[in-house]
Amino acid sequence: MLAEKYDSAYQETLKLKNKFKSDKNKAHYYLLLTQTGFLSGHPLASDSLINISISYYEKNMDKEKLCDAYYYKAIYLINKKDYNHGIILSKKAYDLAQQSRNNGQQYKISEFISYINRVSGNYDLQLKYAKEAVYNALKTKRNRWIAYAYNDLNEAYQYKGEIDSAIIYAEKNVAYLDYIDTNDLPYILNNIGYAYMDAHPQKAKEFFERSIKQKPLTRTLENLAYIYEKEGYGEKAYELWNNALLCEDDISIDKIIYHILQYNLSHKNLDGACEKLYNIILINDSLKTALKDRTIQKLQQDYDTKLANDKYNMTIQRWVLLALTLSIIILALIGYVQYRKYKTRIRFKEHQLLINSYINEIGRLKGHNNNVEYQMGELKDRISGYLEEIRKLEESNCNSDKHAAELEEKIKDYTEKIEQLIETGNTTNQQIDSLNSIIRDYKEQIDRWKQEDNASKTEINSLKGKIDEYLRQINNLKTEHEEAERQIVDLNQKIMDLMEQESPRLAKGKLLYDQILQNGTTVEWTNDDSPKTAHNTFFLLLYEIGKNDKEIRQIMGITQEAIRSTRFRIQKHSSK
């Protein structure tokens, strides 16, 4: 039924020939024609049409269609026994299918590559791709594909000799036998039976007999004969072997002829034995004929000569490569040592300059902190003076308020006295004027005190503002002082780190530098024969940073003769 559908699709596709003008439609048509022709059993006579499709899809990078085109071109090549190019195209199709994540394409390509590896004898790769075919078939949920994938995996495990695993997939395959094409059913039944042949021979016989009813196959008859012979039914096995010789399925029959020969000899059937022996001799003679132009001796000579030449060339290449490698390593080591020396000298100079710069920066920061501390002391003194003035002004204001209150009380008494005198009429204008004059004087005095009090408050507020400003300045100066102290600690730590990294002479140089800063003199340094003395160390430091003899004489306070002597002693110890 399925074959009829494919054949119908192929015939309909043929009717569309020469109806497409664009390259895109032509490429798609040739791909469909190749596909339907393959599925319907009408493979194309040449690959010219599918090559057009491949060329177009490679140019336009239609990965899904290019994958199909590679796949059907690979089938064409394998059918032509061109396994080398066929496997290359299959791998290209496989890579494209992996990129597109199309489970259908991945299934059919994995199945096809598994088949190629089986016929090539690469059973590990056959098993690998058979497993992938099962995985992708299950993803598609297409029962027909699952049935064929289980069969391929069963067969792959059989070739690997892993019969227990083969039985697992043979049993799974049984559930999908209804989805297998009628033409393929005898082969798959035989594969299932073969999985059971040693562990469950009776079960195997059932599947072999079902296969033979569908179509007698050489391999099925041979497998069934094996079971009968093992059970002791030699005549039945002999009959099946002879029937197997009549099958036309391109399966090698030399083993079957051998079994028939053994049976005839064991049953003293010399005529039959001679006939089968003659057939075996014909097979062997055909093999000898194929090799008649290349004798065993010639093959061995060619092989030995090539092996000796290859071995000699390989030995020479290895020695040359080893010598070249050693030369490169030695040169690299020499260069590395020189480079390390150069980098060490440069780093030493850089670190020395860094230490000097750190020391200068520390000195600057300490001077800055001394200035900050001085400014903070001045500001604190000013604040103390302002606080004393505020105290005096507040004390004066307090006294003024007290006197003003006393005068206001007197004004109140005089005012009441004037009112009493007016009410009694026992007064003169002169008395009232005198009292009013006193009240005016008191009020004027109170006004003067209030003005002075306001002026004092203004002065107090001004002083408090200045105090706040000085306190803010003090806080800023404290922050600067703390930051400078932190920087000093960091710089001292950096100096210590550099001194720990470098050789002891850098630490000694730092010591000598500090001595000079503290008004020391190099004349007092020891000048013995050891190159590790402070005197010689300082001499080396000056030399390392590029000072000439004149500058060294000036710095160290020594003569030119002393410079020559110092240099000689250092060189003498260096040579030791």
C-alpha positions as CSV (number, residue, x, y, z in Angstrom):
1,M,0.0,0.0,0.0
2,L,2.8,2.4,0.9
3,A,4.8,1.4,-2.1
4,E,1.8,2.2,-4.3
5,K,1.5,5.7,-2.7
6,Y,5.2,6.4,-3.4
7,D,4.8,5.1,-7.0
8,S,1.8,7.3,-7.5
9,A,3.7,10.4,-6.1
10,Y,6.6,9.6,-8.4
11,Q,4.4,9.4,-11.5
12,E,2.7,12.7,-10.6
13,T,6.1,14.3,-10.1
14,L,7.2,13.2,-13.6
15,K,4.2,15.0,-15.1
16,L,5.6,18.3,-13.8
17,K,8.8,18.0,-15.8
18,N,9.8,21.2,-17.7
19,K,7.1,23.3,-16.0
20,F,9.4,25.2,-13.7
21,K,11.5,28.3,-14.9
22,S,13.1,29.7,-11.8
23,D,16.3,28.1,-10.3
24,K,14.6,27.8,-6.9
25,N,11.6,25.8,-8.3
26,K,13.9,23.7,-10.5
27,A,16.1,22.8,-7.5
28,H,13.1,21.8,-5.4
29,Y,11.6,19.8,-8.3
30,Y,14.8,17.8,-8.9
31,L,15.0,17.1,-5.2
32,L,11.4,15.8,-5.1
33,L,11.9,13.7,-8.2
34,T,15.0,12.1,-6.7
35,Q,13.2,11.5,-3.4
36,T,10.0,10.0,-4.9
37,G,12.1,7.9,-7.3
38,F,14.1,6.4,-4.5
39,L,11.1,5.7,-2.3
40,S,9.1,4.1,-5.2
41,G,12.0,1.9,-6.4
42,H,12.8,4.1,-9.5
43,P,16.3,5.4,-8.7
44,L,17.7,7.9,-11.2
45,A,20.2,6.7,-13.7
46,S,22.6,9.6,-12.9
47,D,23.2,12.3,-10.3
48,S,23.1,15.2,-12.6
49,L,19.6,16.4,-11.5
50,I,20.3,16.2,-7.7
51,N,23.7,17.9,-8.3
52,I,21.7,20.9,-9.6
53,S,19.7,21.0,-6.4
54,I,22.9,20.7,-4.3
55,S,24.5,23.5,-6.1
56,Y,21.5,25.8,-5.6
57,Y,21.0,25.0,-1.9
58,E,24.7,25.4,-1.2
59,K,24.7,28.8,-2.8
60,N,21.5,30.0,-0.9
61,M,22.2,28.0,2.3
62,D,18.8,26.4,2.6
63,K,20.1,23.9,5.2
64,E,17.0,21.7,5.5
65,K,16.7,21.1,1.7
66,L,20.5,20.9,1.3
67,C,20.5,18.2,4.0
68,D,17.9,16.1,2.0
69,A,19.9,16.7,-1.2
70,Y,23.1,15.4,0.4
71,Y,21.2,12.4,1.8
72,Y,19.8,11.2,-1.5
73,K,23.0,11.9,-3.4
74,A,24.8,9.7,-0.7
75,I,22.3,6.9,-1.3
76,Y,23.0,7.1,-5.1
77,L,26.7,6.9,-4.5
78,I,26.4,4.0,-2.0
79,N,24.3,2.1,-4.6
80,K,27.1,2.7,-7.1
81,K,29.6,1.2,-4.5
82,D,31.3,4.6,-4.1
83,Y,31.5,4.3,-0.3
84,N,34.2,6.9,0.2
85,H,32.2,9.8,-1.3
86,G,29.0,8.4,0.0
87,I,30.1,8.5,3.6
88,I,31.4,12.1,3.2
89,L,28.1,13.3,1.9
90,S,26.2,11.4,4.6
91,K,28.3,13.1,7.3
92,K,27.6,16.5,5.7
93,A,23.9,15.7,5.8
94,Y,24.2,14.6,9.4
95,D,25.9,17.9,10.4
96,L,23.1,19.9,8.8
97,A,20.4,17.8,10.4
98,Q,22.0,18.4,13.8
99,Q,21.9,22.1,13.1
100,S,18.3,22.2,12.0
101,R,17.2,19.9,14.9
102,N,14.8,18.1,12.5
103,N,14.2,14.7,14.2
104,G,12.9,13.2,10.9
105,Q,16.1,14.1,9.0
106,Q,18.3,13.0,12.0
107,Y,16.6,9.6,12.1
108,K,16.9,8.7,8.4
109,I,20.5,10.0,8.1
110,S,21.6,8.2,11.4
111,E,20.0,5.0,10.1
112,F,21.8,5.3,6.7
113,I,25.2,6.0,8.3
114,S,24.7,3.0,10.6
115,Y,24.0,0.9,7.5
116,I,27.2,2.2,5.7
117,N,29.3,1.3,8.8
118,R,27.8,-2.1,9.0
119,V,28.7,-3.0,5.4
120,S,32.1,-1.5,6.0
121,G,32.7,-3.6,9.1
122,N,32.8,-0.6,11.5
123,Y,30.5,-2.1,14.1
124,D,31.3,0.4,16.9
125,L,30.1,3.3,14.7
126,Q,27.2,1.2,13.4
127,L,26.0,0.8,17.0
128,K,26.5,4.5,17.8
129,Y,24.4,5.7,14.9
130,A,21.8,3.0,15.4
131,K,21.2,4.3,18.9
132,E,20.8,7.8,17.5
133,A,18.3,6.5,15.0
134,V,16.2,5.0,17.8
135,Y,16.3,8.2,19.8
136,N,15.2,10.4,16.9
137,A,12.6,7.9,15.7
138,L,11.0,7.9,19.2
139,K,11.0,11.7,19.1
140,T,9.0,11.7,15.8
141,K,6.5,9.1,17.3
142,R,6.2,7.5,13.9
143,N,5.7,3.8,14.5
144,R,7.1,2.7,11.1
145,W,10.4,4.5,11.8
146,I,10.5,3.2,15.4
147,A,10.1,-0.4,14.0
148,Y,13.0,-0.1,11.6
149,A,15.2,1.7,14.2
150,Y,14.6,-1.1,16.8
151,N,15.6,-3.7,14.1
152,D,18.8,-1.8,13.2
153,L,19.8,-1.5,16.9
154,N,19.1,-5.2,17.4
155,E,21.3,-6.0,14.4
156,A,24.0,-3.7,15.6
157,Y,24.2,-5.4,19.0
158,Q,24.3,-8.8,17.3
159,Y,27.4,-7.7,15.2
160,K,29.0,-6.5,18.5
161,G,28.3,-9.9,20.1
162,E,26.1,-8.2,22.8
163,I,23.3,-10.7,22.6
164,D,21.5,-9.7,25.9
165,S,21.1,-6.1,24.5
166,A,20.1,-7.5,21.1
167,I,17.3,-9.5,22.8
168,I,16.0,-6.4,24.5
169,Y,15.5,-4.5,21.2
170,A,14.3,-7.7,19.5
171,E,11.4,-7.9,22.0
172,K,10.6,-4.2,21.5
173,N,10.6,-4.8,17.7
174,V,8.0,-7.5,18.0
175,A,5.4,-4.9,19.1
176,Y,6.0,-2.9,15.9
177,L,5.9,-5.7,13.3
178,D,2.6,-4.5,11.9
179,Y,4.2,-1.3,10.8
180,I,6.9,-3.0,8.7
181,D,6.6,-3.3,4.9
182,T,5.8,-6.8,3.6
183,N,8.9,-7.0,1.6
184,D,11.1,-6.2,4.6
185,L,9.3,-8.4,7.1
186,P,11.2,-11.7,6.3
187,Y,14.5,-10.0,7.0
188,I,13.4,-8.4,10.3
189,L,11.8,-11.7,11.5
190,N,15.1,-13.4,10.8
191,N,17.0,-10.7,12.8
192,I,14.6,-11.2,15.7
193,G,15.0,-15.0,15.5
194,Y,18.8,-14.7,15.4
195,A,18.8,-12.8,18.7
196,Y,17.0,-15.7,20.4
197,M,18.9,-18.4,18.6
198,D,21.3,-19.4,21.5
199,A,19.3,-18.4,24.5
200,H,15.8,-19.4,23.4
201,P,16.1,-21.7,20.3
202,Q,12.4,-22.7,20.2
203,K,11.4,-19.0,20.2
204,A,14.0,-18.4,17.5
205,K,12.5,-21.3,15.4
206,E,9.1,-19.6,15.5
207,F,10.4,-16.4,14.0
208,F,12.6,-18.2,11.4
209,E,9.5,-20.3,10.3
210,R,7.4,-17.1,10.1
211,S,10.1,-15.5,8.0
212,I,10.3,-18.5,5.6
213,K,6.6,-18.4,5.2
214,Q,6.9,-14.8,4.0
215,K,9.9,-15.5,1.8
216,P,12.7,-18.1,2.1
217,L,16.0,-16.4,2.7
218,T,19.5,-18.0,2.5
219,R,20.4,-16.6,6.0
220,T,17.1,-17.7,7.6
221,L,17.3,-21.2,6.2
222,E,21.0,-21.5,7.4
223,N,20.0,-20.2,10.9
224,L,17.1,-22.7,11.1
225,A,19.4,-25.5,9.9
226,Y,21.9,-24.6,12.6
227,I,19.2,-25.1,15.3
228,Y,18.0,-28.4,13.8
229,E,21.6,-29.7,13.5
230,K,22.2,-28.7,17.2
231,E,19.1,-30.6,18.2
232,G,20.3,-33.7,16.3
233,Y,18.0,-33.4,13.3
234,G,20.7,-33.6,10.7
235,E,18.5,-34.7,7.8
236,K,16.2,-31.7,8.4
237,A,19.3,-29.4,8.5
238,Y,20.7,-31.0,5.3
239,E,17.4,-30.3,3.6
240,L,17.4,-26.7,4.7
241,W,21.0,-26.2,3.5
242,N,20.2,-27.5,0.1
243,N,17.1,-25.2,-0.1
244,A,19.3,-22.3,0.9
245,L,21.4,-22.9,-2.2
246,L,18.4,-22.2,-4.3
247,C,17.8,-18.7,-2.9
248,E,18.8,-15.7,-4.9
249,D,19.6,-13.0,-2.4
250,D,23.4,-12.4,-2.9
251,I,24.4,-14.1,0.4
252,S,27.7,-16.0,0.5
253,I,27.0,-19.7,0.4
254,D,30.5,-21.1,1.0
255,K,29.6,-21.9,4.7
256,I,26.5,-23.7,3.5
257,I,28.4,-25.8,1.0
258,Y,30.9,-26.6,3.7
259,H,28.1,-27.9,6.0
260,I,26.7,-30.0,3.1
261,L,30.2,-31.3,2.4
262,Q,30.6,-32.3,6.1
263,Y,27.2,-34.0,6.2
264,N,27.9,-36.0,3.0
265,L,31.3,-37.1,4.3
266,S,29.8,-38.1,7.6
267,H,27.1,-40.1,5.8
268,K,29.5,-41.6,3.2
269,N,27.8,-39.8,0.3
270,L,31.0,-39.4,-1.7
271,D,29.3,-38.2,-4.9
272,G,27.6,-35.4,-3.1
273,A,30.8,-34.6,-1.2
274,C,32.9,-34.5,-4.4
275,E,30.3,-32.1,-6.0
276,K,30.4,-29.8,-3.0
277,L,34.1,-30.0,-2.8
278,Y,34.4,-29.1,-6.4
279,N,32.2,-26.0,-5.7
280,I,34.5,-25.0,-2.9
281,I,37.5,-25.4,-5.1
282,L,35.8,-23.2,-7.7
283,I,35.3,-20.5,-5.1
284,N,38.9,-20.7,-4.0
285,D,40.1,-20.8,-7.6
286,S,38.1,-17.6,-8.3
287,L,39.9,-15.9,-5.4
288,K,43.3,-17.1,-6.7
289,T,42.4,-15.8,-10.1
290,A,41.7,-12.4,-8.7
291,L,45.1,-12.4,-7.2
292,K,47.1,-14.0,-10.0
293,D,48.8,-10.7,-11.0
294,R,50.0,-10.1,-7.5
295,T,51.8,-13.1,-6.0
296,I,52.3,-13.6,-2.3
297,Q,56.1,-13.1,-2.7
298,K,55.6,-9.8,-4.6
299,L,53.1,-8.6,-1.9
300,Q,55.6,-9.3,0.9
301,Q,58.5,-7.7,-1.0
302,D,56.5,-4.5,-1.6
303,Y,55.3,-4.4,1.9
304,D,58.8,-5.1,3.5
305,T,60.4,-2.5,1.2
306,K,57.8,0.1,2.0
307,L,57.9,-0.7,5.8
308,A,61.8,-0.4,5.8
309,N,61.7,2.9,3.9
310,D,59.0,4.3,6.2
311,K,60.8,3.2,9.3
312,Y,64.1,4.7,8.1
313,N,62.5,8.0,7.1
314,M,60.6,8.1,10.4
315,T,63.8,7.5,12.4
316,I,65.6,10.3,10.5
317,Q,62.7,12.6,10.9
318,R,62.5,11.9,14.6
319,W,66.2,12.6,15.1
320,V,66.0,15.8,13.1
321,L,62.9,16.9,15.0
322,L,64.6,16.1,18.3
323,A,67.7,18.0,17.4
324,L,65.7,21.0,16.2
325,T,63.5,20.9,19.3
326,L,66.6,20.8,21.6
327,S,68.2,23.6,19.7
328,I,65.1,25.7,20.0
329,I,64.8,24.9,23.7
330,I,68.4,25.8,24.4
331,L,68.1,29.1,22.5
332,A,64.9,29.8,24.3
333,L,66.5,29.1,27.7
334,I,69.5,31.3,26.9
335,G,67.2,34.1,25.7
336,Y,65.0,33.7,28.7
337,V,67.9,33.9,31.1
338,Q,69.2,37.0,29.4
339,Y,65.8,38.5,29.4
340,R,65.3,37.7,33.1
341,K,68.7,39.4,33.9
342,Y,67.7,42.4,31.9
343,K,64.3,42.6,33.4
344,T,65.8,42.1,36.9
345,R,68.1,45.1,36.4
346,I,65.3,47.2,35.0
347,R,63.0,46.2,37.8
348,F,65.7,46.9,40.4
349,K,66.2,50.4,39.0
350,E,62.5,51.0,38.8
351,H,61.9,49.8,42.4
352,Q,64.8,52.0,43.6
353,L,63.3,55.0,42.0
354,L,59.9,54.1,43.4
355,I,61.3,53.9,46.9
356,N,63.0,57.3,46.5
357,S,59.7,58.8,45.3
358,Y,57.8,57.1,48.1
359,I,60.3,58.5,50.7
360,N,60.0,62.0,49.2
361,E,56.3,61.7,49.2
362,I,56.4,60.6,52.9
363,G,58.5,63.6,53.7
364,R,56.1,65.9,51.9
365,L,53.2,64.4,53.8
366,K,54.9,64.7,57.1
367,G,55.7,68.4,56.5
368,H,52.1,68.9,55.4
369,N,50.9,67.3,58.7
370,N,53.2,69.4,60.7
371,N,51.7,72.5,59.1
372,V,48.2,71.2,59.6
373,E,48.9,70.6,63.3
374,Y,50.3,74.1,63.6
375,Q,47.2,75.6,61.9
376,M,44.9,73.5,64.1
377,G,46.8,74.8,67.2
378,E,46.3,78.4,66.1
379,L,42.6,77.9,65.4
380,K,42.2,76.3,68.8
381,D,43.9,79.2,70.5
382,R,41.6,81.7,68.6
383,I,38.6,79.7,69.7
384,S,39.7,79.8,73.3
385,G,40.1,83.6,73.1
386,Y,36.7,84.0,71.5
387,L,35.1,81.8,74.1
388,E,36.7,84.0,76.9
389,E,35.3,87.1,75.2
390,I,31.9,85.6,74.9
391,R,32.0,84.7,78.6
392,K,32.9,88.3,79.5
393,L,30.2,89.7,77.2
394,E,27.5,87.4,78.6
395,E,28.6,88.3,82.2
396,S,28.4,92.0,81.3
397,N,25.0,91.5,79.8
398,C,23.8,89.7,82.9
399,N,24.9,92.7,85.1
400,S,23.3,95.2,82.8
401,D,20.0,93.3,82.9
402,K,20.2,93.3,86.7
403,H,20.8,97.1,86.9
404,A,18.1,97.7,84.4
405,A,15.6,95.7,86.4
406,E,16.5,97.8,89.5
407,L,16.1,101.1,87.7
408,E,12.8,99.9,86.2
409,E,11.6,99.1,89.7
410,K,12.7,102.6,90.8
411,I,10.9,104.2,87.9
412,K,7.8,102.3,88.9
413,D,8.1,103.6,92.5
414,Y,8.6,107.2,91.4
415,T,5.7,107.0,88.9
416,E,3.4,105.8,91.7
417,K,4.8,108.6,94.0
418,I,4.0,111.2,91.4
419,E,0.5,109.9,91.0
420,Q,0.0,110.0,94.8
421,L,1.2,113.6,95.0
422,I,-1.1,114.7,92.2
423,E,-4.1,113.0,93.9
424,T,-3.4,114.7,97.3
425,G,-2.6,118.1,95.8
426,N,0.1,118.5,98.4
427,T,2.8,119.0,95.8
428,T,4.4,121.6,93.7
429,N,5.3,121.4,90.0
430,Q,8.9,121.7,90.9
431,Q,8.8,118.3,92.8
432,I,7.0,116.6,90.0
433,D,9.5,117.9,87.4
434,S,12.3,116.7,89.6
435,L,10.9,113.3,89.8
436,N,10.2,113.2,86.1
437,S,13.7,114.3,85.4
438,I,15.0,111.3,87.5
439,I,12.7,108.9,85.7
440,R,14.0,110.2,82.3
441,D,17.6,109.8,83.4
442,Y,16.8,106.2,84.5
443,K,15.1,105.4,81.2
444,E,18.0,106.9,79.3
445,Q,20.4,104.7,81.3
446,I,18.2,101.6,80.6
447,D,18.2,102.5,76.9
448,R,22.0,102.8,76.9
449,W,22.3,99.4,78.6
450,K,19.9,97.8,76.1
451,Q,21.9,99.2,73.2
452,E,25.0,97.9,74.8
453,D,23.3,94.5,75.4
454,N,22.3,94.3,71.8
455,A,25.7,95.2,70.6
456,S,27.1,92.5,72.9
457,K,24.7,89.9,71.6
458,T,25.7,90.8,68.0
459,E,29.3,90.5,69.0
460,I,28.6,87.1,70.7
461,N,26.8,85.8,67.6
462,S,29.8,87.0,65.4
463,L,32.2,85.3,67.6
464,K,30.1,82.1,67.7
465,G,30.1,82.2,63.8
466,K,33.8,82.5,63.8
467,I,34.1,79.6,66.2
468,D,31.9,77.4,64.0
469,E,34.0,78.3,61.0
470,Y,37.2,77.5,62.9
471,L,35.7,74.2,64.0
472,R,34.9,73.3,60.4
473,Q,38.4,74.2,59.4
474,I,39.8,72.1,62.2
475,N,37.6,69.1,61.1
476,N,38.9,69.5,57.5
477,L,42.4,69.8,58.7
478,K,41.9,66.6,60.8
479,T,40.6,64.8,57.8
480,E,43.6,65.9,55.7
481,H,45.9,64.9,58.6
482,E,44.3,61.4,58.8
483,E,44.4,60.9,55.0
484,A,48.1,61.9,55.0
485,E,48.8,59.5,57.8
486,R,47.0,56.7,55.9
487,Q,49.0,57.5,52.8
488,I,52.2,57.5,54.8
489,V,51.3,54.0,56.2
490,D,50.5,52.8,52.7
491,L,53.8,54.2,51.2
492,N,55.8,52.6,54.1
493,Q,54.1,49.3,53.3
494,K,54.9,49.6,49.6
495,I,58.5,50.3,50.5
496,M,58.6,47.2,52.7
497,D,57.0,45.1,50.0
498,L,59.6,46.3,47.4
499,M,62.5,45.6,49.9
500,E,61.2,42.1,50.5
501,Q,60.9,41.4,46.7
502,E,64.4,42.6,45.8
503,S,67.8,41.5,46.9
504,P,69.3,42.6,50.3
505,R,71.4,45.3,48.6
506,L,68.2,47.3,48.0
507,A,67.4,47.2,51.7
508,K,71.0,48.3,52.4
509,G,70.6,51.1,49.9
510,K,67.5,52.2,51.7
511,L,69.5,52.2,55.0
512,L,72.3,54.2,53.5
513,Y,69.8,56.6,51.9
514,D,68.3,57.2,55.3
515,Q,71.7,57.8,56.8
516,I,72.4,60.5,54.2
517,L,69.1,62.2,54.9
518,Q,70.0,62.3,58.6
519,N,73.1,64.3,57.7
520,G,75.3,61.2,57.7
521,T,78.5,60.9,55.6
522,T,79.7,58.1,53.3
523,V,83.3,58.6,54.5
524,E,82.4,56.8,57.8
525,W,81.1,53.6,56.0
526,T,83.3,50.5,56.3
527,N,85.5,49.8,53.3
528,D,86.7,46.2,53.7
529,D,87.4,43.5,51.1
530,S,83.8,42.1,51.2
531,P,81.5,43.2,48.4
532,K,78.5,43.1,50.8
533,T,79.7,46.1,52.9
534,A,77.6,49.2,53.0
535,H,80.3,51.2,51.3
536,N,80.5,48.7,48.3
537,T,76.8,48.3,48.2
538,F,76.3,52.0,47.9
539,F,79.0,52.1,45.2
540,L,77.1,49.4,43.3
541,L,73.8,51.3,43.7
542,L,75.3,54.5,42.2
543,Y,76.8,52.5,39.4
544,E,73.5,50.7,38.7
545,I,71.5,53.9,38.3
546,G,74.1,55.2,35.8
547,K,76.3,57.6,37.8
548,N,79.7,58.2,36.3
549,D,83.0,58.2,38.2
550,K,83.0,62.0,38.7
551,E,79.5,61.9,40.2
552,I,80.4,58.9,42.4
553,R,83.6,60.8,43.7
554,Q,81.4,63.8,44.5
555,I,78.7,61.8,46.3
556,M,81.0,59.4,48.2
557,G,83.8,61.8,48.9
558,I,86.5,59.5,47.6
559,T,89.3,59.8,45.0
560,Q,89.5,58.2,41.6
561,E,92.1,55.8,42.9
562,A,89.6,54.7,45.6
563,I,87.0,54.1,42.8
564,R,89.4,51.9,40.9
565,S,90.2,49.9,44.1
566,T,86.6,49.4,45.0
567,R,85.7,48.3,41.5
568,F,88.7,45.8,41.5
569,R,87.7,44.3,44.8
570,I,84.1,43.8,43.7
571,Q,85.1,42.2,40.4
572,K,87.6,40.0,42.2
573,H,84.8,38.7,44.5
574,S,82.4,38.3,41.6
575,S,84.9,36.1,39.7
576,K,85.2,33.8,42.8
